Each structure stands twice: as C-alpha cells, then as structure tokens.
Amino acid sequence: MPLVDRKTAVITGGAGGLGLAMARRLLDEGANVVLTDVSPEALERATAALGAGERVTTVRAGASDPDDVAAAARSAVDVYGALDVWVNNAGFTRDATMRKMAIEDFDAVIDVHLRGAWLGTRTAAGIMRESGGGSIINVSSISGKVGNIGQTNYSAAKAGVVGLTKAAAKEVGHAGVRVNAIQPGIIATPMTEAMPDRIREQRLSEVPLGRFGEPSEVAGVVLFLASELSSYVTGAVIEIGGGRHI
C-alpha cells in the first residue's frame, strides 16, 4: 500500500525546486496535494509538470499572510476532506553581509521563513488536533545550524525554525500532532548551479559523500516524516547534507 495513501498534504512554496519534488513524491505514494505559491504562473507550470489531475489543488498564497495561510488550509479540507500533512517550505534569500544588508531585507527573510513557519504550524496544528493528529514538517537548513557569511537573516530564520519545531512538538504532541524539521545542505537546484565554480567546488569539498544532494532525496525524508513510518518521531531535526558540518 502507498505510504501516504489518501492523505492530504499542503506544501507552501510548492511550485518549484524542493517543493515540487516533495509534491511529486507524495503524489507517487497516494497523497492529495495542495500547493501554495505567490506566483499564479508558477503554480500553473507546477500543475502541468505534475500531471496528477484532481489530486493537485493550487492556492495563490503568501506564507506570512495569516489569511492566505488559512485559505490554503480551508482548501485542503474543502476539496479533499482532511488535512493530514503540512510542509512549511516557502522561502527565499536576500544575501548580504551585516554591514551592507538593508533592514528591509532582514525583515523580509525573517517574515517568510520564520513567521511563515509559525503561521503554518499554528494553523495546521489547530485543524489536526481536532481531527486526531497529523504531521507538520518545517524546512530549516544547515545554515541554521552553522551560519553562513552573508546570511545573517537566513541563518537566523532557519535556526529559529528549529526552536519553533521543538516548542510546538511539546505543545501539540498530546493531540497526536507531530512536528519535525529537516535541514537540507547543498542540493542540486538552479540556485546551486548559479554559484560561481570556485564556491561550488569549495562547498563540495566539505561533503563527505562527495556530491551534492538531489531534490528527490530531500523529498524522500519528507515522505518518511509524513508517513506512519515516523509515527514515534516528533521534535526531531534531520540533516540532509551528505555529512557536511557533522
């Protein structure tokens, strides 16, 4: 039997990159998926790429807007009758050293990554605790573990996601709601490909497995956390970094 057969998952920022890979893996294992993104065009492309028909619903939504987050949750329940899995994946970067970083760029990254994860966690947990449980998966980053030069905003947000995950897991575990986080490292995405060769080689040299990860490998861990295979796992932070920074 598929691992998440007939479960319903919401993936924020799900129209591309890691979010799209997560959606594809969950669909392959029987789930219905609600994708959110701020770009209607990106959502249209994602729907076409997934080719799953009525098992995919899209919602134009910003991760840090409480009304948008509530609308995504309502879509899951209205269209599919349940909300079983919520993945807080939406995010972006605005890199600069502290000396050069605009306050607006600090606030924007914190707003989407940390406020967005908090809103998604709170909204999903509120529904799941009434329905008997569920799985919330927060996308942090290795940057939230070690920090990166030029990413004080992003590193702070992703570290905050870890604290949020652990605190929320303690609050809602009694209701059968599990809250976990993943910390991807260097994954082979267009963003990685755009790095200067010197930076890419330097970062690759730090990975004991000797290669960058694939989006499908991140999606596999999300599937594990979404499924009953992880039924006794909550408050965990799983690194997906090929051993980088161990």
HELIX and SHEET records of a PDB file:
HELIX    1   1 GLY A   17  ASP A   28  1                                  12    
HELIX    2   2 PRO A   40  LEU A   50  1                                  11    
HELIX    3   3 GLY A   53  ARG A   55  5                                   3    
HELIX    4   4 PRO A   66  TYR A   80  1                                  15    
HELIX    5   5 ILE A  103  ILE A  110  1                                   8    
HELIX    6   6 ASP A  111  ARG A  115  3                                   5    
HELIX    7   7 GLY A  116  SER A  131  1                                  16    
HELIX    8   8 SER A  143  VAL A  146  1                                   4    
HELIX    9   9 THR A  152  VAL A  172  1                                  21    
HELIX   10  10 GLY A  173  ALA A  175  5                                   3    
HELIX   11  11 PRO A  190  GLU A  193  1                                   4    
HELIX   12  12 ASP A  197  LEU A  204  1                                   8    
HELIX   13  13 PRO A  215  ALA A  226  1                                  12    
HELIX   14  14 GLU A  228  SER A  230  5                                   3    
SHEET    1   A 7 VAL A  56  ARG A  60  0                                        
SHEET    2   A 7 ASN A  32  ASP A  37  1                                        
SHEET    3   A 7 THR A   8  ILE A  11  1                                        
SHEET    4   A 7 VAL A  85  ASN A  88  1                                        
SHEET    5   A 7 GLY A 134  VAL A 139  1                                        
SHEET    6   A 7 VAL A 177  PRO A 184  1                                        
SHEET    7   A 7 VAL A 237  ILE A 240  1                                        
END                                                                             
